[in-house]
């Protein structure tokens, strides 16, 4: 009986040791495969149950390592694996999506976003990183997936500012056309135009200046339209004619004086005018027009 218990413990120990050895071998195989972009080995290990969120001895996630190498085949496999954690950060608070965005790895960016990577993380965002290196395709994809176009970095800088100073004219154009704020300032009081000037980016400077001119013209048109809508019409400001209680309103008229006949001269300059030649000084009562009482 004692011998049976002894052998039972021995086999349990052997099984545990074999499992540990197998896991250690898989661990080394996994990170070696990541380093050399051996996607078949990584996929085989994952299918056998290896944890895709395993970190190396330095504490770095396999997906983060794949992006840094870069081992893009392995990175895309891990990014789309159901149990992987896509929202992981390095010591600089950079996410895997940010690193993929700054390099312009659009297929990887798509897989990360589809697997719940944070498009609008606090602080520096993937859109900032894509704008900094002028990754137009990545910019457009992130904007289509609800990336906040005027996201603020820790010092209040926006993706347009980064693109104006470090990116490309095409990236600047994409952001302006998508509605980036041209007037916003960061904590240093600098606008996107200031960034373009400081970076000596003439093309970006001209694009932003054109955008500001169009914005000013649009605001002027809107202001004019608003003033026309609020301006009272002349007919509404004229006072209505006063009427007596119970009487309909009538139009005010005035008395039309009768014309004065020209006297006919007589043969004698001193002769008194006849009755028919007398000038009528009183108005003809039959031609008097009534005046409305106000």
ABEGO torsion letter per residue (X at the ends): XAAAAAAAAAAAAAAAAAAAAAAAAAAAAAAAAAAAGBAAAAAAAAAAGBBAABBBAAGBBAAAAAAAOBBAAAAAAAAABAABBABBBBAAGBBAAAAAAAAGBAAAAAAAAAAGBBABBBEBBAAAAAAAAGBAAAAAAAAAAGBBAABBBAAGBBAAAAAAAABBAAAAAAAAAAGBBAABBBAAGBBAAAAAAAAGBAAAAAAAAAAAAAAAAAAAAAAAAAAAAABBBAAAABBBBBBBBGBBBBBBBBBBBBBBBBBBBBABAABBBBAAABBBABBBAAABBBBBBX
